Amino acid sequence: MRYTILTLFPGLIRPWLEESLLEKAIARGLLGVEVVDLRDFGLGRHRTVDDTPYGGGAGMVIRADVAVAALEAVLPADEVILLSPAGRPFTQGEAEELAGKGHLVLLCGRYEGFDARVEAFVTRTLSVGDYVLMGGEVAALAVLEATARLVPGVIGDPQSHREDSFVRGLLDYPQYTRPPEFRGLRVPEVLLSGNHREVDHFRRREALRRTLTLRPDLLSGARIGPLEALWLAEMDREG
């Protein structure tokens, strides 16, 4: 899997690639990540990348000619993704789809964003939340991590993917480790029992309970079986 990240601040991206699983996956050749400085395509002696907005207003806008020159220099790609608060929400389902691609280009905005004509040269626009960041770098890294971890071999145990939050539309079940008791808070006894069927039922119920409590909006689109539907009805009755 290849990624190309176009940004005005490459120094924000590169350290992220030098730690943890990303660094190991890149070293093993499972991932390739190129960071391209948009200023390399700037205009004139000062490598200008932005200008004042037509119609007036605060801030500066990144020029379409600069952004598109950078994009065309790194094509072909399977997807050219603009990170923007105006994009559709980035979800686990979208991460799974993108993880099957061969080359993703991630375009990071700054200032007041890109000239709107840049949107004609991208394949999709994504948002990581209903808030405004200082730039698209954090959003690009979110897309990178969410998709890269699904590439075979990047994470050692593929079973962990199937148990992630949002894979079935539910939050993940709560996890515990040693010690079995901490400041009066005990690990649920079922997890210490060794009864795999009961552990499985406990985790499925708690995933439902967590989702019902913290993100009930997810339940309408969640993939749940008949037994889980019965548990959910019981939880509703319990209030």
PyRosetta script that sets phi, psi and omega in degrees:
from pyrosetta import init, pose_from_sequence

init()
pose = pose_from_sequence("MRYTILTLFPGLIRPWLEESLLEKAIARGLLGVEVVDLRDFGLGRHRTVDDTPYGGGAGMVIRADVAVAALEAVLPADEVILLSPAGRPFTQGEAEELAGKGHLVLLCGRYEGFDARVEAFVTRTLSVGDYVLMGGEVAALAVLEATARLVPGVIGDPQSHREDSFVRGLLDYPQYTRPPEFRGLRVPEVLLSGNHREVDHFRRREALRRTLTLRPDLLSGARIGPLEALWLAEMDREG")
pose.set_psi(1, 132.5)
pose.set_omega(1, 179.5)
pose.set_phi(2, -115.0)
pose.set_psi(2, 142.6)
pose.set_omega(2, 174.5)
pose.set_phi(3, -127.5)
pose.set_psi(3, 141.3)
pose.set_omega(3, 169.2)
pose.set_phi(4, -125.7)
pose.set_psi(4, 123.2)
pose.set_omega(4, -178.6)
pose.set_phi(5, -111.1)
pose.set_psi(5, 119.8)
pose.set_omega(5, 179.0)
pose.set_phi(6, -100.5)
pose.set_psi(6, 122.6)
pose.set_omega(6, -172.3)
pose.set_phi(7, -152.7)
pose.set_psi(7, 154.9)
pose.set_omega(7, 171.8)
pose.set_phi(8, -83.6)
pose.set_psi(8, -9.9)
pose.set_omega(8, -176.3)
pose.set_phi(9, -132.2)
pose.set_psi(9, 73.0)
pose.set_omega(9, -179.7)
pose.set_phi(10, -57.6)
pose.set_psi(10, -28.4)
pose.set_omega(10, -179.7)
pose.set_phi(11, -65.7)
pose.set_psi(11, -16.8)
pose.set_omega(11, 174.9)
pose.set_phi(12, -79.1)
pose.set_psi(12, -24.8)
pose.set_omega(12, -174.5)
pose.set_phi(13, -93.3)
pose.set_psi(13, -45.5)
pose.set_omega(13, -168.9)
pose.set_phi(14, -59.2)
pose.set_psi(14, -42.0)
pose.set_omega(14, 179.1)
pose.set_phi(15, -60.9)
pose.set_psi(15, -30.2)
pose.set_omega(15, -180.0)
pose.set_phi(16, -64.0)
pose.set_psi(16, -28.4)
pose.set_omega(16, -177.3)
pose.set_phi(17, -85.1)
pose.set_psi(17, -3.0)
pose.set_omega(17, -173.8)
pose.set_phi(18, -106.5)
pose.set_psi(18, 16.4)
pose.set_omega(18, -178.8)
pose.set_phi(19, -135.3)
pose.set_psi(19, 157.5)
pose.set_omega(19, 165.7)
pose.set_phi(20, 57.1)
pose.set_psi(20, -147.8)
pose.set_omega(20, -172.5)
pose.set_phi(21, -66.2)
pose.set_psi(21, -32.8)
pose.set_omega(21, 178.5)
pose.set_phi(22, -62.5)
pose.set_psi(22, -46.3)
pose.set_omega(22, 180.0)
pose.set_phi(23, -59.2)
pose.set_psi(23, -42.0)
pose.set_omega(23, 180.0)
pose.set_phi(24, -67.8)
pose.set_psi(24, -41.1)
pose.set_omega(24, -179.1)
pose.set_phi(25, -66.8)
pose.set_psi(25, -37.4)
pose.set_omega(25, 177.0)
pose.set_phi(26, -66.4)
pose.set_psi(26, -42.4)
pose.set_omega(26, 179.7)
pose.set_phi(27, -63.3)
pose.set_psi(27, -33.1)
pose.set_omega(27, -179.6)
pose.set_phi(28, -85.0)
pose.set_psi(28, -4.3)
pose.set_omega(28, 178.7)
pose.set_phi(29, 82.4)
pose.set_psi(29, 10.8)
pose.set_omega(29, 178.1)
pose.set_phi(30, -76.3)
pose.set_psi(30, -30.3)
pose.set_omega(30, 179.1)
pose.set_phi(31, -128.2)
pose.set_psi(31, 147.8)
pose.set_omega(31, 170.2)
pose.set_phi(32, -126.8)
pose.set_psi(32, 127.2)
pose.set_omega(32, -178.0)
pose.set_phi(33, -128.1)
pose.set_psi(33, 118.5)
pose.set_omega(33, 176.5)
pose.set_phi(34, -109.2)
pose.set_psi(34, 131.0)
pose.set_omega(34, 177.8)
pose.set_phi(35, -109.3)
pose.set_psi(35, 120.7)
pose.set_omega(35, -174.7)
pose.set_phi(36, -114.2)
pose.set_psi(36, 130.4)
pose.set_omega(36, 179.4)
pose.set_phi(37, -84.3)
pose.set_psi(37, 118.6)
pose.set_omega(37, 178.8)
pose.set_phi(38, -59.4)
pose.set_psi(38, -26.5)
pose.set_omega(38, -179.7)
pose.set_phi(39, -66.6)
pose.set_psi(39, -19.6)
pose.set_omega(39, 175.5)
pose.set_phi(40, -63.6)
pose.set_psi(40, -16.0)
pose.set_omega(40, -179.6)
pose.set_phi(41, -111.4)
pose.set_psi(41, 10.5)
pose.set_omega(41, 178.4)
pose.set_phi(42, -66.0)
pose.set_psi(42, 164.5)
pose.set_omega(42, -172.8)
pose.set_phi(43, -101.8)
pose.set_psi(43, 138.3)
pose.set_omega(43, 173.6)
pose.set_phi(44, 76.2)
pose.set_psi(44, -173.4)
pose.set_omega(44, -175.3)
pose.set_phi(45, -62.6)
pose.set_psi(45, -30.7)
pose.set_omega(45, -177.3)
pose.set_phi(46, -95.1)
pose.set_psi(46, 6.3)
pose.set_omega(46, 179.2)
pose.set_phi(47, 50.4)
pose.set_psi(47, 54.2)
pose.set_omega(47, -176.9)
pose.set_phi(48, -68.3)
pose.set_psi(48, 131.3)
pose.set_omega(48, -179.2)
pose.set_phi(49, -115.6)
pose.set_psi(49, -12.9)
pose.set_omega(49, -173.4)
pose.set_phi(50, -135.3)
pose.set_psi(50, 172.1)
pose.set_omega(50, 178.6)
pose.set_phi(51, -157.9)
pose.set_psi(51, 170.3)
pose.set_omega(51, 179.7)
pose.set_phi(52, -72.7)
pose.set_psi(52, 148.8)
pose.set_omega(52, -176.9)
pose.set_phi(53, -73.8)
pose.set_psi(53, 138.9)
pose.set_omega(53, 169.9)
pose.set_phi(54, -61.1)
pose.set_psi(54, 139.9)
pose.set_omega(54, -179.7)
pose.set_phi(55, 89.6)
pose.set_psi(55, -4.5)
pose.set_omega(55, 178.6)
pose.set_phi(56, 84.8)
pose.set_psi(56, 175.0)
pose.set_omega(56, -179.4)
pose.set_phi(57, 124.3)
pose.set_psi(57, 166.2)
pose.set_omega(57, -177.5)
pose.set_phi(58, -77.2)
pose.set_psi(58, 155.4)
pose.set_omega(58, 172.0)
pose.set_phi(59, 83.0)
pose.set_psi(59, 179.6)
pose.set_omega(59, -178.4)
pose.set_phi(60, -121.1)
pose.set_psi(60, 155.4)
pose.set_omega(60, -177.5)
pose.set_phi(61, -120.3)
pose.set_psi(61, 134.2)
pose.set_omega(61, 178.6)
pose.set_phi(62, -72.9)
pose.set_psi(62, 130.3)
pose.set_omega(62, -173.4)
pose.set_phi(63, -67.7)
pose.set_psi(63, 143.8)
pose.set_omega(63, 178.8)
pose.set_phi(64, -67.2)
pose.set_psi(64, -39.8)
pose.set_omega(64, -177.0)
pose.set_phi(65, -64.7)
pose.set_psi(65, -35.2)
pose.set_omega(65, 178.0)
pose.set_phi(66, -69.1)
pose.set_psi(66, -48.9)
pose.set_omega(66, -177.3)
pose.set_phi(67, -62.9)
pose.set_psi(67, -42.8)
pose.set_omega(67, -177.3)
pose.set_phi(68, -71.3)
pose.set_psi(68, -35.1)
pose.set_omega(68, 174.8)
pose.set_phi(69, -60.3)
pose.set_psi(69, -40.5)
pose.set_omega(69, 178.4)
pose.set_phi(70, -66.2)
pose.set_psi(70, -43.7)
pose.set_omega(70, 179.2)
pose.set_phi(71, -61.0)
pose.set_psi(71, -46.5)
pose.set_omega(71, -176.3)
pose.set_phi(72, -66.1)
pose.set_psi(72, -24.7)
pose.set_omega(72, 179.5)
pose.set_phi(73, -73.1)
pose.set_psi(73, -20.7)
pose.set_omega(73, -176.0)
pose.set_phi(74, -110.4)
pose.set_psi(74, -1.2)
pose.set_omega(74, 177.0)
pose.set_phi(75, -76.1)
pose.set_psi(75, 157.9)
pose.set_omega(75, 10.2)
pose.set_phi(76, -82.5)
pose.set_psi(76, 159.9)
pose.set_omega(76, 177.2)
pose.set_phi(77, -149.2)
pose.set_psi(77, 155.1)
pose.set_omega(77, 177.2)
pose.set_phi(78, -73.0)
pose.set_psi(78, -36.2)
pose.set_omega(78, 179.2)
pose.set_phi(79, -143.2)
pose.set_psi(79, 139.4)
pose.set_omega(79, 170.5)
pose.set_phi(80, -115.0)
pose.set_psi(80, 113.2)
pose.set_omega(80, -169.7)
pose.set_phi(81, -112.7)
pose.set_psi(81, 123.2)
pose.set_omega(81, 174.5)
pose.set_phi(82, -94.9)
pose.set_psi(82, 125.2)
pose.set_omega(82, 177.0)
pose.set_phi(83, -89.8)
pose.set_psi(83, 119.8)
pose.set_omega(83, -174.2)
pose.set_phi(84, -157.3)
pose.set_psi(84, 145.0)
pose.set_omega(84, 174.1)
pose.set_phi(85, -60.3)
pose.set_psi(85, -18.7)
pose.set_omega(85, 179.8)
pose.set_phi(86, -83.0)
pose.set_psi(86, -5.0)
pose.set_omega(86, -177.7)
pose.set_phi(87, -77.6)
pose.set_psi(87, 170.4)
pose.set_omega(87, 175.3)
pose.set_phi(88, -76.1)
pose.set_psi(88, 154.8)
pose.set_omega(88, -175.6)
pose.set_phi(89, -61.8)
pose.set_psi(89, 134.8)
pose.set_omega(89, 175.6)
pose.set_phi(90, -80.0)
pose.set_psi(90, 123.3)
pose.set_omega(90, -175.5)
pose.set_phi(91, -122.9)
pose.set_psi(91, 171.1)
pose.set_omega(91, 176.5)
pose.set_phi(92, -62.1)
pose.set_psi(92, -38.3)
pose.set_omega(92, 177.8)
pose.set_phi(93, -60.9)
pose.set_psi(93, -40.1)
pose.set_omega(93, 178.1)
pose.set_phi(94, -67.5)
pose.set_psi(94, -38.1)
pose.set_omega(94, 177.3)
pose.set_phi(95, -60.7)
pose.set_psi(95, -42.1)
pose.set_omega(95, 179.9)
pose.set_phi(96, -65.0)
pose.set_psi(96, -39.6)
pose.set_omega(96, 177.4)
pose.set_phi(97, -64.3)
pose.set_psi(97, -47.7)
pose.set_omega(97, -177.1)
pose.set_phi(98, -67.3)
pose.set_psi(98, -29.7)
pose.set_omega(98, -179.5)
pose.set_phi(99, -64.4)
pose.set_psi(99, -17.7)
pose.set_omega(99, 177.9)
pose.set_phi(100, -87.8)
pose.set_psi(100, -0.2)
pose.set_omega(100, 179.5)
pose.set_phi(101, -84.5)
pose.set_psi(101, 168.2)
pose.set_omega(101, -180.0)
pose.set_phi(102, -96.8)
pose.set_psi(102, -33.7)
pose.set_omega(102, -175.8)
pose.set_phi(103, -147.8)
pose.set_psi(103, 119.6)
pose.set_omega(103, 177.1)
pose.set_phi(104, -111.6)
pose.set_psi(104, 133.5)
pose.set_omega(104, 171.8)
pose.set_phi(105, -107.1)
pose.set_psi(105, 126.7)
pose.set_omega(105, -178.3)
pose.set_phi(106, -113.9)
pose.set_psi(106, 120.3)
pose.set_omega(106, -174.1)
pose.set_phi(107, -106.1)
pose.set_psi(107, 115.9)
pose.set_omega(107, -174.9)
pose.set_phi(108, -100.7)
pose.set_psi(108, 122.8)
pose.set_omega(108, 176.9)
pose.set_phi(109, -86.2)
pose.set_psi(109, 168.5)
pose.set_omega(109, 173.5)
pose.set_phi(110, -149.5)
pose.set_psi(110, 172.8)
pose.set_omega(110, 177.8)
pose.set_phi(111, 58.3)
pose.set_psi(111, -127.5)
pose.set_omega(111, 178.7)
pose.set_phi(112, -91.8)
pose.set_psi(112, 12.6)
pose.set_omega(112, 178.5)
pose.set_phi(113, 97.0)
pose.set_psi(113, -165.4)
pose.set_omega(113, -177.9)
pose.set_phi(114, -94.7)
pose.set_psi(114, 151.4)
pose.set_omega(114, 165.1)
pose.set_phi(115, -48.1)
pose.set_psi(115, 132.5)
pose.set_omega(115, -174.0)
pose.set_phi(116, -58.8)
pose.set_psi(116, -22.0)
pose.set_omega(116, -179.5)
pose.set_phi(117, -67.6)
pose.set_psi(117, -17.4)
pose.set_omega(117, 176.7)
pose.set_phi(118, -62.6)
pose.set_psi(118, -29.3)
pose.set_omega(118, -177.4)
pose.set_phi(119, -60.7)
pose.set_psi(119, -23.1)
pose.set_omega(119, 178.4)
pose.set_phi(120, -72.4)
pose.set_psi(120, -11.7)
pose.set_omega(120, -175.4)
pose.set_phi(121, -110.8)
pose.set_psi(121, 7.7)
pose.set_omega(121, 177.4)
pose.set_phi(122, -113.1)
pose.set_psi(122, 161.7)
pose.set_omega(122, -179.8)
pose.set_phi(123, -97.0)
pose.set_psi(123, -24.6)
pose.set_omega(123, 174.9)
pose.set_phi(124, -158.7)
pose.set_psi(124, 154.0)
pose.set_omega(124, 177.4)
pose.set_phi(125, -118.8)
pose.set_psi(125, 126.5)
pose.set_omega(125, -174.7)
pose.set_phi(126, -123.4)
pose.set_psi(126, 148.0)
pose.set_omega(126, 175.7)
pose.set_phi(127, -123.5)
pose.set_psi(127, 142.3)
pose.set_omega(127, 176.8)
pose.set_phi(128, -99.0)
pose.set_psi(128, 8.8)
pose.set_omega(128, 176.5)
pose.set_phi(129, 160.8)
pose.set_psi(129, 162.0)
pose.set_omega(129, -178.6)
pose.set_phi(130, -86.2)
pose.set_psi(130, 67.1)
pose.set_omega(130, 177.6)
pose.set_phi(131, -158.1)
pose.set_psi(131, 168.5)
pose.set_omega(131, -176.8)
pose.set_phi(132, -114.1)
pose.set_psi(132, 127.1)
pose.set_omega(132, 175.6)
pose.set_phi(133, -97.1)
pose.set_psi(133, 172.4)
pose.set_omega(133, 176.9)
pose.set_phi(134, -71.0)
pose.set_psi(134, -20.8)
pose.set_omega(134, 179.4)
pose.set_phi(135, -171.1)
pose.set_psi(135, -180.0)
pose.set_omega(135, -175.4)
pose.set_phi(136, -87.6)
pose.set_psi(136, 2.1)
pose.set_omega(136, -174.4)
pose.set_phi(137, -65.1)
pose.set_psi(137, -44.5)
pose.set_omega(137, 178.9)
pose.set_phi(138, -61.3)
pose.set_psi(138, -41.9)
pose.set_omega(138, 178.4)
pose.set_phi(139, -63.7)
pose.set_psi(139, -42.4)
pose.set_omega(139, 179.0)
pose.set_phi(140, -62.3)
pose.set_psi(140, -40.7)
pose.set_omega(140, 178.2)
pose.set_phi(141, -66.3)
pose.set_psi(141, -34.1)
pose.set_omega(141, 176.2)
pose.set_phi(142, -63.1)
pose.set_psi(142, -45.0)
pose.set_omega(142, 178.0)
pose.set_phi(143, -64.4)
pose.set_psi(143, -42.0)
pose.set_omega(143, 178.4)
pose.set_phi(144, -58.2)
pose.set_psi(144, -51.4)
pose.set_omega(144, -177.5)
pose.set_phi(145, -66.0)
pose.set_psi(145, -43.1)
pose.set_omega(145, -176.2)
pose.set_phi(146, -65.1)
pose.set_psi(146, -32.6)
pose.set_omega(146, -180.0)
pose.set_phi(147, -88.8)
pose.set_psi(147, -40.7)
pose.set_omega(147, -176.8)
pose.set_phi(148, -61.7)
pose.set_psi(148, -36.8)
pose.set_omega(148, -178.4)
pose.set_phi(149, -66.4)
pose.set_psi(149, -15.6)
pose.set_omega(149, 178.4)
pose.set_phi(150, -91.8)
pose.set_psi(150, -8.9)
pose.set_omega(150, 177.5)
pose.set_phi(151, -70.9)
pose.set_psi(151, 127.8)
pose.set_omega(151, -177.6)
pose.set_phi(152, -52.1)
pose.set_psi(152, 130.7)
pose.set_omega(152, 177.2)
pose.set_phi(153, 96.0)
pose.set_psi(153, -18.4)
pose.set_omega(153, -178.1)
pose.set_phi(154, -69.9)
pose.set_psi(154, -43.4)
pose.set_omega(154, 173.3)
pose.set_phi(155, -107.4)
pose.set_psi(155, 133.7)
pose.set_omega(155, -170.9)
pose.set_phi(156, -60.6)
pose.set_psi(156, -44.9)
pose.set_omega(156, -174.0)
pose.set_phi(157, -103.3)
pose.set_psi(157, 107.0)
pose.set_omega(157, -179.0)
pose.set_phi(158, -64.0)
pose.set_psi(158, -20.1)
pose.set_omega(158, 178.2)
pose.set_phi(159, -61.5)
pose.set_psi(159, -30.8)
pose.set_omega(159, -178.3)
pose.set_phi(160, -62.3)
pose.set_psi(160, -30.1)
pose.set_omega(160, 177.7)
pose.set_phi(161, -63.3)
pose.set_psi(161, -41.6)
pose.set_omega(161, -174.7)
pose.set_phi(162, -71.5)
pose.set_psi(162, -16.6)
pose.set_omega(162, -178.1)
pose.set_phi(163, -104.6)
pose.set_psi(163, 5.9)
pose.set_omega(163, -178.5)
pose.set_phi(164, -66.1)
pose.set_psi(164, 156.6)
pose.set_omega(164, 167.5)
pose.set_phi(165, -58.0)
pose.set_psi(165, 143.8)
pose.set_omega(165, 174.0)
pose.set_phi(166, 77.6)
pose.set_psi(166, -10.9)
pose.set_omega(166, -179.3)
pose.set_phi(167, -61.8)
pose.set_psi(167, -41.8)
pose.set_omega(167, 175.6)
pose.set_phi(168, -100.6)
pose.set_psi(168, 8.2)
pose.set_omega(168, -177.2)
pose.set_phi(169, 90.1)
pose.set_psi(169, 5.4)
pose.set_omega(169, 179.7)
pose.set_phi(170, -115.5)
pose.set_psi(170, 159.0)
pose.set_omega(170, 168.8)
pose.set_phi(171, -71.2)
pose.set_psi(171, 158.0)
pose.set_omega(171, 179.0)
pose.set_phi(172, -71.8)
pose.set_psi(172, 156.6)
pose.set_omega(172, 175.7)
pose.set_phi(173, -73.2)
pose.set_psi(173, 157.6)
pose.set_omega(173, 179.4)
pose.set_phi(174, -69.3)
pose.set_psi(174, 144.3)
pose.set_omega(174, -179.7)
pose.set_phi(175, -111.4)
pose.set_psi(175, 150.1)
pose.set_omega(175, 178.9)
pose.set_phi(176, -138.6)
pose.set_psi(176, 154.9)
pose.set_omega(176, 172.3)
pose.set_phi(177, -146.9)
pose.set_psi(177, -172.3)
pose.set_omega(177, -178.5)
pose.set_phi(178, -64.7)
pose.set_psi(178, 148.0)
pose.set_omega(178, 3.1)
pose.set_phi(179, -82.5)
pose.set_psi(179, 161.0)
pose.set_omega(179, -178.8)
pose.set_phi(180, -68.3)
pose.set_psi(180, -20.5)
pose.set_omega(180, 176.7)
pose.set_phi(181, -136.3)
pose.set_psi(181, 132.5)
pose.set_omega(181, 179.7)
pose.set_phi(182, -140.4)
pose.set_psi(182, 113.6)
pose.set_omega(182, 178.2)
pose.set_phi(183, 50.0)
pose.set_psi(183, 45.1)
pose.set_omega(183, 177.3)
pose.set_phi(184, 84.1)
pose.set_psi(184, -3.8)
pose.set_omega(184, 179.3)
pose.set_phi(185, -100.9)
pose.set_psi(185, 119.3)
pose.set_omega(185, -175.1)
pose.set_phi(186, -104.2)
pose.set_psi(186, 149.2)
pose.set_omega(186, 169.9)
pose.set_phi(187, -66.9)
pose.set_psi(187, 135.4)
pose.set_omega(187, 177.4)
pose.set_phi(188, -52.8)
pose.set_psi(188, 133.5)
pose.set_omega(188, -173.9)
pose.set_phi(189, -58.2)
pose.set_psi(189, -32.8)
pose.set_omega(189, -177.4)
pose.set_phi(190, -60.5)
pose.set_psi(190, -31.4)
pose.set_omega(190, -179.2)
pose.set_phi(191, -73.4)
pose.set_psi(191, -16.1)
pose.set_omega(191, 178.6)
pose.set_phi(192, -98.6)
pose.set_psi(192, -2.4)
pose.set_omega(192, -170.6)
pose.set_phi(193, -78.7)
pose.set_psi(193, -26.8)
pose.set_omega(193, -174.4)
pose.set_phi(194, 81.7)
pose.set_psi(194, 0.4)
pose.set_omega(194, 178.9)
pose.set_phi(195, -86.6)
pose.set_psi(195, 101.3)
pose.set_omega(195, -172.1)
pose.set_phi(196, -65.0)
pose.set_psi(196, -35.6)
pose.set_omega(196, 178.9)
pose.set_phi(197, -65.3)
pose.set_psi(197, -44.5)
pose.set_omega(197, 179.5)
pose.set_phi(198, -68.0)
pose.set_psi(198, -36.7)
pose.set_omega(198, 176.2)
pose.set_phi(199, -62.0)
pose.set_psi(199, -44.0)
pose.set_omega(199, 179.0)
pose.set_phi(200, -61.3)
pose.set_psi(200, -44.6)
pose.set_omega(200, 179.3)
pose.set_phi(201, -64.1)
pose.set_psi(201, -42.0)
pose.set_omega(201, 178.5)
pose.set_phi(202, -58.7)
pose.set_psi(202, -47.1)
pose.set_omega(202, -177.4)
pose.set_phi(203, -65.7)
pose.set_psi(203, -40.5)
pose.set_omega(203, 178.6)
pose.set_phi(204, -65.7)
pose.set_psi(204, -40.7)
pose.set_omega(204, 177.7)
pose.set_phi(205, -64.7)
pose.set_psi(205, -42.5)
pose.set_omega(205, -177.8)
pose.set_phi(206, -70.2)
pose.set_psi(206, -31.5)
pose.set_omega(206, 173.6)
pose.set_phi(207, -62.8)
pose.set_psi(207, -42.3)
pose.set_omega(207, 176.3)
pose.set_phi(208, -63.0)
pose.set_psi(208, -45.7)
pose.set_omega(208, -176.9)
pose.set_phi(209, -63.4)
pose.set_psi(209, -42.8)
pose.set_omega(209, 178.6)
pose.set_phi(210, -61.3)
pose.set_psi(210, -43.9)
pose.set_omega(210, -179.0)
pose.set_phi(211, -65.7)
pose.set_psi(211, -42.9)
pose.set_omega(211, 179.1)
pose.set_phi(212, -61.7)
pose.set_psi(212, -37.4)
pose.set_omega(212, -176.7)
pose.set_phi(213, -79.8)
pose.set_psi(213, -45.0)
pose.set_omega(213, -170.7)
pose.set_phi(214, -98.2)
pose.set_psi(214, -34.9)
pose.set_omega(214, -176.5)
pose.set_phi(215, -139.3)
pose.set_psi(215, 61.9)
pose.set_omega(215, -178.5)
pose.set_phi(216, -59.9)
pose.set_psi(216, -21.4)
pose.set_omega(216, 179.0)
pose.set_phi(217, -63.3)
pose.set_psi(217, -20.8)
pose.set_omega(217, -178.5)
pose.set_phi(218, -77.4)
pose.set_psi(218, -21.8)
pose.set_omega(218, -169.9)
pose.set_phi(219, -64.9)
pose.set_psi(219, -31.1)
pose.set_omega(219, -177.4)
pose.set_phi(220, -64.1)
pose.set_psi(220, -26.8)
pose.set_omega(220, -179.8)
pose.set_phi(221, -108.8)
pose.set_psi(221, 6.4)
pose.set_omega(221, -175.7)
pose.set_phi(222, -77.2)
pose.set_psi(222, 150.4)
pose.set_omega(222, 176.1)
pose.set_phi(223, -95.4)
pose.set_psi(223, 102.3)
pose.set_omega(223, -179.1)
pose.set_phi(224, -125.8)
pose.set_psi(224, 148.1)
pose.set_omega(224, -179.4)
pose.set_phi(225, -89.8)
pose.set_psi(225, 178.7)
pose.set_omega(225, -178.0)
pose.set_phi(226, -58.9)
pose.set_psi(226, -42.3)
pose.set_omega(226, -179.6)
pose.set_phi(227, -65.2)
pose.set_psi(227, -41.6)
pose.set_omega(227, 178.0)
pose.set_phi(228, -65.2)
pose.set_psi(228, -36.1)
pose.set_omega(228, 176.6)
pose.set_phi(229, -62.9)
pose.set_psi(229, -37.8)
pose.set_omega(229, 177.2)
pose.set_phi(230, -65.7)
pose.set_psi(230, -45.5)
pose.set_omega(230, 177.6)
pose.set_phi(231, -60.0)
pose.set_psi(231, -42.0)
pose.set_omega(231, -178.4)
pose.set_phi(232, -63.7)
pose.set_psi(232, -40.1)
pose.set_omega(232, 177.4)
pose.set_phi(233, -63.2)
pose.set_psi(233, -38.4)
pose.set_omega(233, 178.3)
pose.set_phi(234, -64.7)
pose.set_psi(234, -41.3)
pose.set_omega(234, 178.7)
pose.set_phi(235, -63.6)
pose.set_psi(235, -39.7)
pose.set_omega(235, 177.8)
pose.set_phi(236, -61.5)
pose.set_psi(236, -42.2)
pose.set_omega(236, 179.8)
pose.set_phi(237, -66.1)
pose.set_psi(237, -34.6)
pose.set_omega(237, 179.9)
pose.set_phi(238, -69.8)
pose.set_psi(238, -19.8)
pose.set_omega(238, -179.1)
pose.set_phi(239, 78.6)
pose.dump_pdb("model.pdb")
